Amino acid sequence: MSRTLVASPLTAETFAPFGDVLEARGDPDRIINRGRCGRFHDRACLDFGTDGRAGISVFRGEPVAWPVEIALVERHPDGSQAFVSMSGHPFLVVVAPDEGGVPGTPCAFIAAPGQGVNFHRGTWHGVLTPLHEPGLFAVVDRIGGTPNLEERLLDPPYLVEPGQDGDSAGLARVS
């Protein structure tokens, strides 16, 4: 038996407890390159702890089809982690609050074309979940000599369905 989540559109306001939404929204903070480029400055709080450094990796994830089963979440206790689609396609983002060291009830979002996410350090989140080929992502996270991954199985798992417009709170509905 599984539980159901309905994914909502990703917004900076609804995602704020879990991390940062990376997007070029509103007017640029600065105009640079002789007026040819708008810079949307400092859009994420990158956190790599005292014994790590920032690294950029390229991930190729296998696209999924609706409904999407979420049976595993993970978190990175020593650093933030950002997912940026290199193809510009939408992708599924699942996050859960921490409840005494274990994941609470998850929320599901759909990142629109042109959006990425940065998970705060220690945020429970689903694995990379592209919805389209080629599933290529730039991932910015902590590189260091100590482990930075904690995983939890969700039993029973959740099934995520796409929402029409999502609900007004931006959080997935659980049934």
C-alpha positions as CSV (number, residue, x, y, z in Angstrom):
1,M,0.0,0.0,0.0
2,S,1.3,3.4,-0.9
3,R,0.4,7.0,0.1
4,T,-0.3,9.6,-2.5
5,L,1.2,13.1,-3.0
6,V,0.0,15.7,-5.6
7,A,2.9,17.8,-6.9
8,S,2.5,21.6,-6.9
9,P,4.4,24.2,-8.8
10,L,7.7,25.2,-7.2
11,T,7.8,28.7,-5.8
12,A,10.4,30.4,-3.7
13,E,7.9,31.1,-0.9
14,T,6.7,27.5,-0.5
15,F,10.1,26.0,-0.9
16,A,11.9,28.4,1.6
17,P,11.8,26.0,4.6
18,F,13.8,23.5,2.6
19,G,16.1,25.6,0.4
20,D,16.4,28.1,-2.3
21,V,14.7,28.2,-5.8
22,L,17.2,29.2,-8.5
23,E,15.5,31.3,-11.1
24,A,15.7,34.5,-13.0
25,R,12.5,36.1,-11.6
26,G,11.7,39.8,-11.6
27,D,14.3,42.4,-12.6
28,P,18.0,41.5,-12.5
29,D,20.0,42.8,-9.5
30,R,22.7,44.2,-11.8
31,I,23.2,44.8,-15.5
32,I,26.7,43.7,-16.6
33,N,28.8,43.0,-19.7
34,R,28.2,46.4,-21.2
35,G,24.5,46.1,-20.8
36,R,24.2,42.7,-22.5
37,C,23.5,40.6,-19.4
38,G,21.3,40.8,-16.4
39,R,22.7,39.3,-13.2
40,F,20.3,37.7,-10.7
41,H,22.8,37.9,-7.9
42,D,23.5,35.5,-5.0
43,R,20.3,33.3,-5.3
44,A,21.4,30.5,-3.0
45,C,23.0,29.9,0.4
46,L,25.8,27.4,-0.4
47,D,27.0,25.7,2.7
48,F,29.9,23.2,2.6
49,G,31.0,23.0,6.3
50,T,34.5,23.6,7.6
51,D,36.1,20.5,6.0
52,G,34.6,20.6,2.5
53,R,34.7,22.6,-0.7
54,A,32.2,23.3,-3.5
55,G,32.2,20.9,-6.4
56,I,30.2,20.8,-9.6
57,S,29.3,17.4,-11.0
58,V,27.2,16.4,-13.9
59,F,24.5,13.7,-13.2
60,R,22.5,11.8,-15.8
61,G,19.3,10.6,-14.2
62,E,16.8,8.2,-15.7
63,P,13.5,10.0,-16.5
64,V,10.4,8.8,-14.7
65,A,6.7,8.6,-15.7
66,W,3.7,9.5,-13.6
67,P,2.8,8.4,-11.0
68,V,6.3,8.5,-9.5
69,E,7.0,6.2,-6.6
70,I,9.1,7.8,-3.8
71,A,10.5,5.1,-1.6
72,L,13.8,6.7,-0.6
73,V,14.8,10.1,0.7
74,E,18.3,11.3,1.6
75,R,20.0,14.3,3.3
76,H,23.5,15.7,3.4
77,P,24.4,16.7,7.0
78,D,27.6,18.5,6.1
79,G,26.6,20.5,3.1
80,S,23.9,22.0,0.8
81,Q,23.2,20.4,-2.6
82,A,21.9,22.2,-5.7
83,F,20.2,20.6,-8.8
84,V,20.2,22.6,-12.0
85,S,18.7,21.0,-15.2
86,M,21.1,21.4,-18.1
87,S,18.3,20.7,-20.6
88,G,15.8,23.2,-19.1
89,H,13.1,20.6,-18.6
90,P,10.8,20.3,-15.6
91,F,11.7,17.9,-12.9
92,L,10.2,16.6,-9.7
93,V,11.4,17.8,-6.3
94,V,10.4,16.0,-3.1
95,V,11.4,17.3,0.3
96,A,10.4,16.4,3.9
97,P,10.8,18.2,7.2
98,D,13.1,16.7,9.8
99,E,11.1,15.3,12.7
100,G,13.6,14.2,15.4
101,G,16.2,12.9,12.9
102,V,13.8,11.2,10.6
103,P,11.8,12.5,7.6
104,G,8.3,13.8,8.2
105,T,5.5,13.9,5.7
106,P,7.0,14.9,2.3
107,C,6.0,17.7,0.0
108,A,6.2,17.4,-3.8
109,F,6.9,20.2,-6.3
110,I,7.4,20.5,-10.0
111,A,10.4,22.7,-11.0
112,A,9.4,24.6,-14.1
113,P,11.7,25.1,-17.1
114,G,14.4,27.6,-16.0
115,Q,14.2,26.7,-12.3
116,G,16.7,24.8,-10.1
117,V,16.8,24.1,-6.4
118,N,19.4,24.3,-3.7
119,F,18.6,22.1,-0.7
120,H,19.7,23.5,2.7
121,R,22.2,21.4,4.7
122,G,20.4,18.6,6.4
123,T,17.2,18.8,4.3
124,W,15.5,15.5,3.6
125,H,14.9,15.2,-0.2
126,G,14.0,12.7,-2.9
127,V,16.7,11.6,-5.3
128,L,17.2,13.3,-8.6
129,T,14.0,12.8,-10.6
130,P,14.0,14.1,-14.2
131,L,10.7,14.0,-16.0
132,H,12.2,14.2,-19.5
133,E,15.2,12.9,-21.5
134,P,18.2,13.5,-21.4
135,G,18.0,13.9,-17.5
136,L,21.3,15.9,-17.4
137,F,21.8,18.1,-14.3
138,A,24.6,20.2,-12.9
139,V,24.9,19.3,-9.2
140,V,26.7,21.7,-6.9
141,D,27.5,20.0,-3.6
142,R,30.1,19.4,-0.9
143,I,33.3,17.6,-1.8
144,G,35.2,16.4,1.2
145,G,37.0,13.4,2.9
146,T,34.1,12.5,5.2
147,P,30.7,10.9,4.4
148,N,27.9,13.4,3.7
149,L,24.9,11.1,2.9
150,E,22.1,9.7,5.1
151,E,19.3,7.7,3.4
152,R,15.9,6.6,4.7
153,L,13.5,4.2,3.1
154,L,9.8,5.3,3.2
155,D,7.6,2.4,4.2
156,P,5.1,2.4,2.7
157,P,6.3,4.5,-0.2
158,Y,4.5,7.5,-1.6
159,L,3.1,7.9,-5.1
160,V,3.4,11.4,-6.6
161,E,0.8,12.5,-9.1
162,P,1.1,15.7,-11.1
163,G,-1.2,18.5,-9.9
164,Q,-3.3,20.7,-12.3
165,D,-2.1,24.0,-10.9
166,G,-1.2,22.7,-7.4
167,D,-2.9,23.9,-4.3
168,S,-2.8,27.4,-3.0
169,A,-0.3,26.6,-0.3
170,G,2.1,25.1,-2.8
171,L,2.4,21.9,-0.7
172,A,1.4,18.4,-1.9
173,R,-1.8,17.0,-0.6
174,V,-1.4,13.6,1.2
175,S,-4.0,11.0,1.1
